[in-house]
Structures are given as C-alpha cells and as structure tokens.
Amino acid sequence: MSERYGFILHAKTRPEKSEAFEALFRACVEPSRAEPGCIEYHMLRDKEDPTLFIFYEIWESQAHLDVHSNLPHMREFFENRMAYLERDFDIRQIDMLSASSANR
C-alpha cells in the first residue's frame, strides 16, 4: 500500500500579480482533481490578505504528486513562479489523520 502525501502550500503573490495568479491556478483545479492519485485539491485565498493563496493537497503517494508536478504547465509555472510571487513557497507536509470527505 502506498503512503499518502499531503501538504499545505502558502503562495504570497506580488500585489499586481494576484489576479493573474488566481486566474492561472483556478483553471488548474478541476483538471488536477481529475488526475490519478488526487484525493484532495483545494485552492484558497485569504480574506484579510488577498495576496495570500493557500493550497491544500492530498495525493495517493509521492509518485502521484511527482507526475502532477512534472506536467508541462506545472513545470513551466515552477520555473517562472517568482514573476508572480513576493517570496518563494512555504510548504508544510502534513499527515492526513481522518478519511477524505471528497466522496461524501
């Protein structure tokens, strides 16, 4: 059985790039959710700080996340991320302690 891989990612955007960042990633949510191994994929935006985006992702395994991360659009974004970001990603790995609610 594979080990699930989860993380919470904070993306602090440059104020003038926040809307472009949202548009870019809003279009990626549903396709990412449809990828093999995706259990949870959520894009959130802080109400008090609209330049802060938070991603909550749970994947069946690190291997599934690696496939996602190596898709052409994800690789391209990662290489050019600092054009959108005020500082690099803050990524915290998490353990999923409860069952997924995605299929309720």
KEKEBA-283420 format. One record per residue: residue number from 1; residue in three letters; chain; x, y, z of N, C-alpha, C, O, CB in turn. Coordinates in steps of 0.02 Angstrom, whole numbers. Each point is the difference from the previous one (the first is absolute). Glycine has a CB too. Example, Ala and Ser with C-alpha at 12.3 -4.5 7.8 and 13.67 -1.06 7.14 Angstrom:
# KEKEBA-283420
<pt n="1" res="ALA" chain="A" n_u="660" n_v="-284" n_w="390" ca_u="-45" ca_v="59" ca_w="0" c_u="45" c_v="60" c_w="0" o_u="52" o_v="-1" o_w="33" cb_u="-147" cb_v="-58" cb_w="29"/>
<pt n="2" res="SER" chain="A" n_u="77" n_v="112" n_w="-98" ca_u="42" ca_v="59" ca_w="3" c_u="-39" c_v="55" c_w="37" o_u="25" o_v="55" o_w="8" cb_u="34" cb_v="-87" cb_w="-116"/>
***
This chain:
# KEKEBA-283420
<pt n="1" res="MET" chain="A" n_u="42" n_v="-59" n_w="0" ca_u="-42" ca_v="59" ca_w="0" c_u="44" c_v="62" c_w="0" o_u="50" o_v="3" o_w="35" cb_u="-142" cb_v="-65" cb_w="26"/>
<pt n="2" res="SER" chain="A" n_u="73" n_v="111" n_w="-100" ca_u="41" ca_v="60" ca_w="-5" c_u="-13" c_v="47" c_w="59" o_u="-53" o_v="-2" o_w="31" cb_u="53" cb_v="-8" cb_w="-157"/>
<pt n="3" res="GLU" chain="A" n_u="48" n_v="52" n_w="140" ca_u="-5" ca_v="50" ca_w="53" c_u="-29" c_v="64" c_w="-29" o_u="27" o_v="28" o_w="-48" cb_u="72" cb_v="-79" cb_w="110"/>
<pt n="4" res="ARG" chain="A" n_u="-154" n_v="74" n_w="-34" ca_u="-30" ca_v="63" ca_w="-24" c_u="48" c_v="58" c_w="13" o_u="38" o_v="0" o_w="49" cb_u="-154" cb_v="-45" cb_w="-28"/>
<pt n="5" res="TYR" chain="A" n_u="113" n_v="95" n_w="-65" ca_u="43" ca_v="58" ca_w="6" c_u="-44" c_v="61" c_w="0" o_u="-38" o_v="12" o_w="-47" cb_u="134" cb_v="-71" cb_w="-10"/>
<pt n="6" res="GLY" chain="A" n_u="-91" n_v="99" n_w="110" ca_u="-39" ca_v="60" ca_w="4" c_u="41" c_v="60" c_w="20" o_u="52" o_v="-6" o_w="32" cb_u="-149" cb_v="-63" cb_w="-2"/>
<pt n="7" res="PHE" chain="A" n_u="74" n_v="128" n_w="-50" ca_u="34" ca_v="61" ca_w="18" c_u="-48" c_v="59" c_w="-3" o_u="-52" o_v="-2" o_w="-33" cb_u="161" cb_v="-44" cb_w="-9"/>
<pt n="8" res="ILE" chain="A" n_u="-89" n_v="99" n_w="76" ca_u="-32" ca_v="65" ca_w="-5" c_u="53" c_v="48" c_w="-26" o_u="55" o_v="4" o_w="28" cb_u="-138" cb_v="-28" cb_w="68"/>
<pt n="9" res="LEU" chain="A" n_u="67" n_v="59" n_w="-148" ca_u="47" ca_v="45" ca_w="-33" c_u="-27" c_v="71" c_w="5" o_u="-58" o_v="13" o_w="-17" cb_u="98" cb_v="-104" cb_w="-62"/>
<pt n="10" res="HIS" chain="A" n_u="1" n_v="137" n_w="102" ca_u="-17" ca_v="71" ca_w="0" c_u="37" c_v="33" c_w="-57" o_u="61" o_v="-7" o_w="-8" cb_u="-80" cb_v="8" cb_w="134"/>
<pt n="11" res="ALA" chain="A" n_u="-18" n_v="36" n_w="-166" ca_u="28" ca_v="38" ca_w="-57" c_u="-15" c_v="73" c_w="12" o_u="-58" o_v="21" o_w="-8" cb_u="45" cb_v="-120" cb_w="-73"/>
<pt n="12" res="LYS" chain="A" n_u="62" n_v="138" n_w="98" ca_u="-7" ca_v="72" ca_w="12" c_u="17" c_v="36" c_w="-65" o_u="58" o_v="4" o_w="-19" cb_u="-29" cb_v="-16" cb_w="144"/>
<pt n="13" res="THR" chain="A" n_u="-81" n_v="37" n_w="-158" ca_u="10" ca_v="30" ca_w="-66" c_u="18" c_v="74" c_w="5" o_u="-12" o_v="33" o_w="51" cb_u="-68" cb_v="-115" cb_w="-98"/>
<pt n="14" res="ARG" chain="A" n_u="110" n_v="107" n_w="-6" ca_u="10" ca_v="72" ca_w="-7" c_u="-69" c_v="30" c_w="-9" o_u="-41" o_v="-29" o_w="-37" cb_u="159" cb_v="17" cb_w="-14"/>
<pt n="15" res="PRO" chain="A" n_u="-134" n_v="68" n_w="82" ca_u="-67" ca_v="29" ca_w="-5" c_u="-25" c_v="8" c_w="-72" o_u="-58" o_v="-14" o_w="-15" cb_u="80" cb_v="72" cb_w="121"/>
<pt n="16" res="GLU" chain="A" n_u="21" n_v="-36" n_w="-150" ca_u="-21" ca_v="11" ca_w="-69" c_u="-7" c_v="-65" c_w="-40" o_u="-25" o_v="1" o_w="-57" cb_u="83" cb_v="109" cb_w="63"/>
<pt n="17" res="LYS" chain="A" n_u="-37" n_v="-166" n_w="23" ca_u="-5" ca_v="-65" ca_w="-35" c_u="-52" c_v="-46" c_w="30" o_u="-10" o_v="-56" o_w="-24" cb_u="130" cb_v="68" cb_w="-4"/>
<pt n="18" res="SER" chain="A" n_u="-155" n_v="11" n_w="80" ca_u="-48" ca_v="-44" ca_w="35" c_u="-56" c_v="-25" c_w="-45" o_u="-18" o_v="-59" o_w="1" cb_u="44" cb_v="120" cb_w="103"/>
<pt n="19" res="GLU" chain="A" n_u="-55" n_v="-16" n_w="-144" ca_u="-56" ca_v="-20" ca_w="-43" c_u="23" c_v="-48" c_w="-54" o_u="-35" o_v="-48" o_w="-16" cb_u="-20" cb_v="158" cb_w="39"/>
<pt n="20" res="ALA" chain="A" n_u="113" n_v="-98" n_w="-51" ca_u="27" ca_v="-46" ca_w="-52" c_u="15" c_v="-68" c_w="30" o_u="-12" o_v="-51" o_w="-32" cb_u="61" cb_v="149" cb_w="-30"/>
<pt n="21" res="PHE" chain="A" n_u="-22" n_v="-99" n_w="123" ca_u="14" ca_v="-62" ca_w="34" c_u="-64" c_v="-39" c_w="12" o_u="-4" o_v="-60" o_w="-13" cb_u="104" cb_v="112" cb_w="68"/>
<pt n="22" res="GLU" chain="A" n_u="-151" n_v="-17" n_w="-30" ca_u="-64" ca_v="-34" ca_w="12" c_u="-29" c_v="-29" c_w="-65" o_u="-22" o_v="-58" o_w="-1" cb_u="0" cb_v="135" cb_w="97"/>
<pt n="23" res="ALA" chain="A" n_u="22" n_v="-39" n_w="-149" ca_u="-27" ca_v="-24" ca_w="-64" c_u="39" c_v="-60" c_w="-25" o_u="-30" o_v="-49" o_w="-24" cb_u="-7" cb_v="166" cb_w="-3"/>
<pt n="24" res="LEU" chain="A" n_u="102" n_v="-115" n_w="32" ca_u="42" ca_v="-55" ca_w="-22" c_u="-16" c_v="-64" c_w="37" o_u="-10" o_v="-52" o_w="-31" cb_u="100" cb_v="133" cb_w="3"/>
<pt n="25" res="PHE" chain="A" n_u="-94" n_v="-77" n_w="94" ca_u="-10" ca_v="-61" ca_w="39" c_u="-73" c_v="-20" c_w="7" o_u="-14" o_v="-59" o_w="10" cb_u="116" cb_v="88" cb_w="50"/>
<pt n="26" res="ARG" chain="A" n_u="-148" n_v="17" n_w="-64" ca_u="-71" ca_v="-18" ca_w="2" c_u="-15" c_v="-49" c_w="-58" o_u="-39" o_v="-47" o_w="8" cb_u="8" cb_v="159" cb_w="45"/>
<pt n="27" res="ALA" chain="A" n_u="63" n_v="-100" n_w="-110" ca_u="-10" ca_v="-44" ca_w="-58" c_u="31" c_v="-69" c_w="9" o_u="-15" o_v="-46" o_w="-38" cb_u="13" cb_v="148" cb_w="-33"/>
<pt n="28" res="CYS" chain="A" n_u="46" n_v="-110" n_w="120" ca_u="34" ca_v="-63" ca_w="11" c_u="-34" c_v="-45" c_w="53" o_u="17" o_v="-59" o_w="5" cb_u="88" cb_v="117" cb_w="-36"/>
<pt n="29" res="VAL" chain="A" n_u="-152" n_v="-30" n_w="69" ca_u="-29" ca_v="-38" ca_w="56" c_u="-35" c_v="-63" c_w="-24" o_u="17" o_v="-55" o_w="21" cb_u="-30" cb_v="162" cb_w="42"/>
<pt n="30" res="GLU" chain="A" n_u="-36" n_v="-100" n_w="-106" ca_u="-39" ca_v="-59" ca_w="-21" c_u="42" c_v="-51" c_w="-38" o_u="-6" o_v="-60" o_w="14" cb_u="-94" cb_v="133" cb_w="-20"/>
<pt n="31" res="PRO" chain="A" n_u="143" n_v="-52" n_w="-41" ca_u="44" ca_v="-50" ca_w="-32" c_u="45" c_v="-36" c_w="50" o_u="13" o_v="-59" o_w="-7" cb_u="-16" cb_v="128" cb_w="-97"/>
<pt n="32" res="SER" chain="A" n_u="28" n_v="-33" n_w="154" ca_u="43" ca_v="-31" ca_w="50" c_u="-39" c_v="-51" c_w="41" o_u="25" o_v="-54" o_w="15" cb_u="46" cb_v="158" cb_w="-9"/>
<pt n="33" res="ARG" chain="A" n_u="-132" n_v="-86" n_w="12" ca_u="-43" ca_v="-47" ca_w="38" c_u="-14" c_v="-63" c_w="-39" o_u="-11" o_v="-53" o_w="30" cb_u="-40" cb_v="150" cb_w="28"/>
<pt n="34" res="ALA" chain="A" n_u="51" n_v="-93" n_w="-124" ca_u="-15" ca_v="-58" ca_w="-42" c_u="61" c_v="-44" c_w="-12" o_u="-6" o_v="-54" o_w="-28" cb_u="-82" cb_v="121" cb_w="-27"/>
<pt n="35" res="GLU" chain="A" n_u="146" n_v="-45" n_w="76" ca_u="61" ca_v="-39" ca_w="-11" c_u="0" c_v="-63" c_w="43" o_u="-25" o_v="0" o_w="56" cb_u="87" cb_v="105" cb_w="-84"/>
<pt n="36" res="PRO" chain="A" n_u="-33" n_v="-159" n_w="3" ca_u="6" ca_v="-61" ca_w="41" c_u="39" c_v="16" c_w="64" o_u="51" o_v="33" o_w="-1" cb_u="-54" cb_v="-105" cb_w="-103"/>
<pt n="37" res="GLY" chain="A" n_u="-23" n_v="47" n_w="159" ca_u="34" ca_v="8" ca_w="64" c_u="-18" c_v="62" c_w="39" o_u="22" o_v="7" o_w="58" cb_u="68" cb_v="-69" cb_w="-108"/>
<pt n="38" res="CYS" chain="A" n_u="-129" n_v="107" n_w="22" ca_u="-20" ca_v="60" ca_w="36" c_u="-58" c_v="-16" c_w="46" o_u="-53" o_v="-23" o_w="-23" cb_u="92" cb_v="96" cb_w="-72"/>
<pt n="39" res="ILE" chain="A" n_u="-30" n_v="-62" n_w="159" ca_u="-52" ca_v="-12" ca_w="50" c_u="-34" c_v="66" c_w="18" o_u="-61" o_v="3" o_w="2" cb_u="124" cb_v="-103" cb_w="43"/>
<pt n="40" res="GLU" chain="A" n_u="-24" n_v="151" n_w="-31" ca_u="-26" ca_v="67" ca_w="16" c_u="43" c_v="51" c_w="-36" o_u="61" o_v="-7" o_w="-3" cb_u="-104" cb_v="-32" cb_w="117"/>
<pt n="41" res="TYR" chain="A" n_u="11" n_v="91" n_w="-141" ca_u="36" ca_v="54" ca_w="-32" c_u="-42" c_v="63" c_w="8" o_u="-52" o_v="6" o_w="-32" cb_u="110" cb_v="-84" cb_w="-52"/>
<pt n="42" res="HIS" chain="A" n_u="-35" n_v="123" n_w="126" ca_u="-38" ca_v="61" ca_w="14" c_u="44" c_v="61" c_w="-8" o_u="58" o_v="1" o_w="23" cb_u="-133" cb_v="-65" cb_w="55"/>
<pt n="43" res="MET" chain="A" n_u="48" n_v="114" n_w="-110" ca_u="33" ca_v="65" ca_w="-7" c_u="-41" c_v="50" c_w="42" o_u="-60" o_v="6" o_w="-10" cb_u="106" cb_v="-32" cb_w="-107"/>
<pt n="44" res="LEU" chain="A" n_u="-14" n_v="60" n_w="163" ca_u="-33" ca_v="47" ca_w="44" c_u="35" c_v="68" c_w="-3" o_u="58" o_v="5" o_w="-18" cb_u="-93" cb_v="-100" cb_w="94"/>
<pt n="45" res="ARG" chain="A" n_u="-3" n_v="147" n_w="-59" ca_u="29" ca_v="67" ca_w="1" c_u="-17" c_v="32" c_w="67" o_u="-58" o_v="-1" o_w="21" cb_u="48" cb_v="12" cb_w="-148"/>
<pt n="46" res="ASP" chain="A" n_u="59" n_v="17" n_w="159" ca_u="-9" ca_v="31" ca_w="65" c_u="-45" c_v="61" c_w="-6" o_u="11" o_v="42" o_w="-43" cb_u="102" cb_v="-84" cb_w="80"/>
<pt n="47" res="LYS" chain="A" n_u="-164" n_v="48" n_w="6" ca_u="-45" ca_v="57" ca_w="-3" c_u="32" c_v="65" c_w="24" o_u="-16" o_v="54" o_w="-25" cb_u="-78" cb_v="-133" cb_w="42"/>
<pt n="48" res="GLU" chain="A" n_u="139" n_v="74" n_w="31" ca_u="32" ca_v="60" ca_w="26" c_u="59" c_v="23" c_w="-42" o_u="17" o_v="59" o_w="-1" cb_u="-53" cb_v="-94" cb_w="114"/>
<pt n="49" res="ASP" chain="A" n_u="67" n_v="-12" n_w="-148" ca_u="58" ca_v="15" ca_w="-42" c_u="-11" c_v="-31" c_w="-68" o_u="20" o_v="-58" o_w="-10" cb_u="57" cb_v="65" cb_w="111"/>
<pt n="50" res="PRO" chain="A" n_u="-107" n_v="28" n_w="-148" ca_u="-15" ca_v="-29" ca_w="-65" c_u="61" c_v="-18" c_w="-43" o_u="-8" o_v="-27" o_w="-55" cb_u="-96" cb_v="91" cb_w="60"/>
<pt n="51" res="THR" chain="A" n_u="163" n_v="-49" n_w="19" ca_u="61" ca_v="-22" ca_w="-36" c_u="24" c_v="-68" c_w="24" o_u="49" o_v="-27" o_w="-27" cb_u="-18" cb_v="147" cb_w="12"/>
<pt n="52" res="LEU" chain="A" n_u="-65" n_v="-149" n_w="65" ca_u="20" ca_v="-65" ca_w="27" c_u="-48" c_v="-54" c_w="-24" o_u="-60" o_v="2" o_w="14" cb_u="109" cb_v="55" cb_w="87"/>
<pt n="53" res="PHE" chain="A" n_u="-21" n_v="-106" n_w="-136" ca_u="-38" ca_v="-58" ca_w="-24" c_u="26" c_v="-61" c_w="37" o_u="59" o_v="-6" o_w="15" cb_u="-77" cb_v="58" cb_w="-130"/>
<pt n="54" res="ILE" chain="A" n_u="-28" n_v="-97" n_w="130" ca_u="16" ca_v="-60" ca_w="38" c_u="-25" c_v="-59" c_w="-40" o_u="-58" o_v="-2" o_w="-22" cb_u="52" cb_v="63" cb_w="134"/>
<pt n="55" res="PHE" chain="A" n_u="49" n_v="-110" n_w="-120" ca_u="-19" ca_v="-62" ca_w="-34" c_u="3" c_v="-56" c_w="51" o_u="49" o_v="-7" o_w="37" cb_u="-6" cb_v="49" cb_w="-149"/>
<pt n="56" res="TYR" chain="A" n_u="-95" n_v="-82" n_w="112" ca_u="-4" ca_v="-59" ca_w="43" c_u="-6" c_v="-60" c_w="-47" o_u="-49" o_v="-5" o_w="-36" cb_u="-5" cb_v="69" cb_w="134"/>
<pt n="57" res="GLU" chain="A" n_u="103" n_v="-108" n_w="-97" ca_u="1" ca_v="-56" ca_w="-46" c_u="17" c_v="-65" c_w="36" o_u="44" o_v="-2" o_w="44" cb_u="-11" cb_v="80" cb_w="-137"/>
<pt n="58" res="ILE" chain="A" n_u="-70" n_v="-130" n_w="75" ca_u="15" ca_v="-68" ca_w="23" c_u="3" c_v="-44" c_w="-62" o_u="-46" o_v="-1" o_w="-41" cb_u="-11" cb_v="20" cb_w="155"/>
<pt n="59" res="TRP" chain="A" n_u="112" n_v="-55" n_w="-120" ca_u="11" ca_v="-45" ca_w="-56" c_u="8" c_v="-71" c_w="27" o_u="23" o_v="-11" o_w="56" cb_u="31" cb_v="104" cb_w="-124"/>
<pt n="60" res="GLU" chain="A" n_u="-72" n_v="-142" n_w="27" ca_u="7" ca_v="-70" ca_w="19" c_u="71" c_v="-17" c_w="19" o_u="12" o_v="-42" o_w="44" cb_u="-106" cb_v="14" cb_w="-121"/>
<pt n="61" res="SER" chain="A" n_u="142" n_v="61" n_w="45" ca_u="71" ca_v="-14" ca_w="13" c_u="43" c_v="57" c_w="-25" o_u="-23" o_v="43" o_w="-38" cb_u="1" cb_v="-167" cb_w="31"/>
<pt n="62" res="GLN" chain="A" n_u="84" n_v="124" n_w="28" ca_u="48" ca_v="49" ca_w="-27" c_u="7" c_v="-10" c_w="-75" o_u="8" o_v="49" o_w="-37" cb_u="54" cb_v="-47" cb_w="147"/>
<pt n="63" res="ALA" chain="A" n_u="-66" n_v="-63" n_w="-133" ca_u="6" ca_v="-14" ca_w="-72" c_u="-56" c_v="33" c_w="-40" o_u="12" o_v="27" o_w="-54" cb_u="44" cb_v="-136" cb_w="81"/>
<pt n="64" res="HIS" chain="A" n_u="-117" n_v="108" n_w="-1" ca_u="-55" ca_v="34" ca_w="-34" c_u="11" c_v="76" c_w="-2" o_u="-13" o_v="32" o_w="-51" cb_u="-65" cb_v="-124" cb_w="88"/>
<pt n="65" res="LEU" chain="A" n_u="101" n_v="120" n_w="18" ca_u="15" ca_v="71" ca_w="1" c_u="56" c_v="16" c_w="-49" o_u="-2" o_v="52" o_w="-34" cb_u="-34" cb_v="-45" cb_w="154"/>
<pt n="66" res="ASP" chain="A" n_u="86" n_v="-50" n_w="-125" ca_u="55" ca_v="11" ca_w="-47" c_u="-25" c_v="3" c_w="-71" o_u="23" o_v="42" o_w="-40" cb_u="55" cb_v="-100" cb_w="119"/>
<pt n="67" res="VAL" chain="A" n_u="-125" n_v="14" n_w="-97" ca_u="-28" ca_v="2" ca_w="-68" c_u="-35" c_v="67" c_w="-11" o_u="10" o_v="32" o_w="-51" cb_u="-26" cb_v="-158" cb_w="52"/>
<pt n="68" res="HIS" chain="A" n_u="-25" n_v="147" n_w="48" ca_u="-35" ca_v="64" ca_w="-5" c_u="51" c_v="58" c_w="-7" o_u="-9" o_v="43" o_w="-43" cb_u="-86" cb_v="-89" cb_w="113"/>
<pt n="69" res="SER" chain="A" n_u="146" n_v="45" n_w="-29" ca_u="49" ca_v="55" ca_w="0" c_u="41" c_v="3" c_w="-64" o_u="28" o_v="53" o_w="-16" cb_u="-23" cb_v="-63" cb_w="139"/>
<pt n="70" res="ASN" chain="A" n_u="-1" n_v="-45" n_w="-159" ca_u="40" ca_v="-2" ca_w="-61" c_u="-41" c_v="10" c_w="-64" o_u="27" o_v="-6" o_w="-55" cb_u="50" cb_v="-69" cb_w="115"/>
<pt n="71" res="LEU" chain="A" n_u="-141" n_v="90" n_w="-52" ca_u="-40" ca_v="17" ca_w="-59" c_u="29" c_v="65" c_w="-29" o_u="24" o_v="42" o_w="37" cb_u="-129" cb_v="-99" cb_w="9"/>
<pt n="72" res="PRO" chain="A" n_u="102" n_v="65" n_w="-112" ca_u="32" ca_v="59" ca_w="-31" c_u="-22" c_v="67" c_w="31" o_u="43" o_v="43" o_w="12" cb_u="-36" cb_v="-109" cb_w="-116"/>
<pt n="73" res="HIS" chain="A" n_u="-72" n_v="76" n_w="116" ca_u="-22" ca_v="65" ca_w="27" c_u="24" c_v="11" c_w="71" o_u="12" o_v="57" o_w="21" cb_u="-112" cb_v="-63" cb_w="-95"/>
<pt n="74" res="MET" chain="A" n_u="107" n_v="-48" n_w="113" ca_u="24" ca_v="7" ca_w="69" c_u="75" c_v="14" c_w="0" o_u="24" o_v="42" o_w="39" cb_u="-115" cb_v="-121" cb_w="2"/>
<pt n="75" res="ARG" chain="A" n_u="129" n_v="45" n_w="-84" ca_u="72" ca_v="12" ca_w="-4" c_u="13" c_v="72" c_w="-23" o_u="44" o_v="34" o_w="28" cb_u="-23" cb_v="-155" cb_w="-54"/>
<pt n="76" res="GLU" chain="A" n_u="-59" n_v="143" n_w="-24" ca_u="9" ca_v="69" ca_w="-26" c_u="-14" c_v="51" c_w="55" o_u="38" o_v="47" o_w="10" cb_u="-70" cb_v="-86" cb_w="-126"/>
<pt n="77" res="PHE" chain="A" n_u="-24" n_v="28" n_w="153" ca_u="-15" ca_v="47" ca_w="53" c_u="55" c_v="0" c_w="53" o_u="22" o_v="53" o_w="22" cb_u="-144" cb_v="-70" cb_w="-42"/>
<pt n="78" res="PHE" chain="A" n_u="145" n_v="-42" n_w="41" ca_u="50" ca_v="-4" ca_w="53" c_u="64" c_v="37" c_w="-21" o_u="31" o_v="34" o_w="41" cb_u="-78" cb_v="-144" cb_w="-4"/>
<pt n="79" res="GLU" chain="A" n_u="66" n_v="104" n_w="-99" ca_u="60" ca_v="34" ca_w="-24" c_u="-9" c_v="76" c_w="-1" o_u="49" o_v="37" o_w="7" cb_u="-22" cb_v="-138" cb_w="-76"/>
<pt n="80" res="ASN" chain="A" n_u="-89" n_v="125" n_w="61" ca_u="-14" ca_v="72" ca_w="-5" c_u="-37" c_v="27" c_w="60" o_u="-26" o_v="56" o_w="-3" cb_u="24" cb_v="-69" cb_w="-121"/>
<pt n="81" res="ARG" chain="A" n_u="-2" n_v="-24" n_w="179" ca_u="-43" ca_v="17" ca_w="57" c_u="17" c_v="67" c_w="31" o_u="-44" o_v="35" o_w="24" cb_u="32" cb_v="-155" cb_w="-4"/>
<pt n="82" res="MET" chain="A" n_u="76" n_v="139" n_w="-19" ca_u="19" ca_v="61" ca_w="35" c_u="-24" c_v="63" c_w="-37" o_u="2" o_v="55" o_w="29" cb_u="97" cb_v="-115" cb_w="16"/>
<pt n="83" res="ALA" chain="A" n_u="-122" n_v="54" n_w="-106" ca_u="-32" ca_v="57" ca_w="-34" c_u="-67" c_v="16" c_w="33" o_u="-25" o_v="56" o_w="-6" cb_u="83" cb_v="-87" cb_w="-102"/>
<pt n="84" res="TYR" chain="A" n_u="-88" n_v="-18" n_w="141" ca_u="-64" ca_v="9" ca_w="34" c_u="7" c_v="11" c_w="75" o_u="-41" o_v="33" o_w="31" cb_u="-10" cb_v="-104" cb_w="-119"/>
<pt n="85" res="LEU" chain="A" n_u="104" n_v="42" n_w="117" ca_u="5" ca_v="-4" ca_w="72" c_u="43" c_v="55" c_w="31" o_u="51" o_v="20" o_w="-29" cb_u="-68" cb_v="-141" cb_w="17"/>
<pt n="86" res="GLU" chain="A" n_u="-3" n_v="142" n_w="71" ca_u="40" ca_v="47" ca_w="39" c_u="58" c_v="-36" c_w="34" o_u="54" o_v="28" o_w="8" cb_u="-157" cb_v="44" cb_w="11"/>
<pt n="87" res="ARG" chain="A" n_u="90" n_v="-134" n_w="1" ca_u="52" ca_v="-43" ca_w="28" c_u="-17" c_v="-72" c_w="-20" o_u="-57" o_v="-14" o_w="-20" cb_u="78" cb_v="93" cb_w="120"/>
<pt n="88" res="ASP" chain="A" n_u="27" n_v="-122" n_w="-95" ca_u="-11" ca_v="-69" ca_w="-23" c_u="-51" c_v="-35" c_w="44" o_u="-16" o_v="22" o_w="56" cb_u="134" cb_v="-26" cb_w="-99"/>
<pt n="89" res="PHE" chain="A" n_u="-145" n_v="-51" n_w="18" ca_u="-51" ca_v="-38" ca_w="35" c_u="21" c_v="-20" c_w="71" o_u="59" o_v="-14" o_w="12" cb_u="-97" cb_v="-28" cb_w="-122"/>
<pt n="90" res="ASP" chain="A" n_u="-10" n_v="42" n_w="154" ca_u="8" ca_v="-29" ca_w="67" c_u="-41" c_v="-65" c_w="-3" o_u="-61" o_v="2" o_w="-4" cb_u="78" cb_v="112" cb_w="65"/>
<pt n="91" res="ILE" chain="A" n_u="17" n_v="-171" n_w="-57" ca_u="-34" ca_v="-65" ca_w="-7" c_u="9" c_v="-38" c_w="65" o_u="55" o_v="-8" o_w="25" cb_u="-35" cb_v="6" cb_w="-150"/>
<pt n="92" res="ARG" chain="A" n_u="-76" n_v="-22" n_w="151" ca_u="1" ca_v="-40" ca_w="61" c_u="-32" c_v="-68" c_w="-15" o_u="-58" o_v="-4" o_w="-20" cb_u="53" cb_v="107" cb_w="93"/>
<pt n="93" res="GLN" chain="A" n_u="44" n_v="-156" n_w="-63" ca_u="-27" ca_v="-67" ca_w="-9" c_u="-46" c_v="-15" c_w="58" o_u="12" o_v="19" o_w="57" cb_u="91" cb_v="-56" cb_w="-120"/>
<pt n="94" res="ILE" chain="A" n_u="-157" n_v="1" n_w="47" ca_u="-49" ca_v="-18" ca_w="51" c_u="-17" c_v="-74" c_w="-4" o_u="9" o_v="-31" o_w="-53" cb_u="-55" cb_v="148" cb_w="50"/>
<pt n="95" res="ASP" chain="A" n_u="22" n_v="-144" n_w="58" ca_u="-27" ca_v="-68" ca_w="0" c_u="-76" c_v="6" c_w="2" o_u="-28" o_v="39" o_w="38" cb_u="130" cb_v="-85" cb_w="22"/>
<pt n="96" res="MET" chain="A" n_u="-135" n_v="7" n_w="-102" ca_u="-72" ca_v="0" ca_w="-2" c_u="-24" c_v="-50" c_w="53" o_u="8" o_v="-60" o_w="-8" cb_u="-11" cb_v="92" cb_w="-116"/>
<pt n="97" res="LEU" chain="A" n_u="-27" n_v="-7" n_w="178" ca_u="-20" ca_v="-41" ca_w="56" c_u="-73" c_v="-23" c_w="-3" o_u="-20" o_v="-45" o_w="36" cb_u="104" cb_v="106" cb_w="31"/>
<pt n="98" res="SER" chain="A" n_u="-123" n_v="-31" n_w="-111" ca_u="-70" ca_v="-19" ca_w="-8" c_u="-12" c_v="-20" c_w="-72" o_u="39" o_v="16" o_w="-45" cb_u="-75" cb_v="62" cb_w="139"/>
<pt n="99" res="ALA" chain="A" n_u="-19" n_v="-112" n_w="-105" ca_u="-18" ca_v="-22" ca_w="-68" c_u="-18" c_v="60" c_w="-42" o_u="-22" o_v="52" o_w="25" cb_u="-19" cb_v="-163" cb_w="20"/>
<pt n="100" res="SER" chain="A" n_u="50" n_v="105" n_w="-110" ca_u="-17" ca_v="53" ca_w="-47" c_u="-76" c_v="11" c_w="1" o_u="-39" o_v="-47" o_w="4" cb_u="139" cb_v="19" cb_w="-76"/>
<pt n="101" res="SER" chain="A" n_u="-119" n_v="90" n_w="67" ca_u="-71" ca_v="17" ca_w="-5" c_u="-20" c_v="13" c_w="-73" o_u="-57" o_v="17" o_w="-14" cb_u="61" cb_v="31" cb_w="130"/>
<pt n="102" res="ALA" chain="A" n_u="42" n_v="-56" n_w="-161" ca_u="-11" ca_v="18" ca_w="-71" c_u="-55" c_v="-42" c_w="-32" o_u="-33" o_v="23" o_w="-46" cb_u="152" cb_v="11" cb_w="39"/>
<pt n="103" res="ASN" chain="A" n_u="-129" n_v="-94" n_w="29" ca_u="-48" ca_v="-45" ca_w="-33" c_u="-64" c_v="-9" c_w="40" o_u="-36" o_v="-49" o_w="-10" cb_u="131" cb_v="-10" cb_w="-42"/>
<pt n="104" res="ARG" chain="A" n_u="-111" n_v="106" n_w="96" ca_u="-61" ca_v="-6" ca_w="40" c_u="-61" c_v="8" c_w="-43" o_u="-56" o_v="-3" o_w="25" cb_u="115" cb_v="45" cb_w="74"/>
***
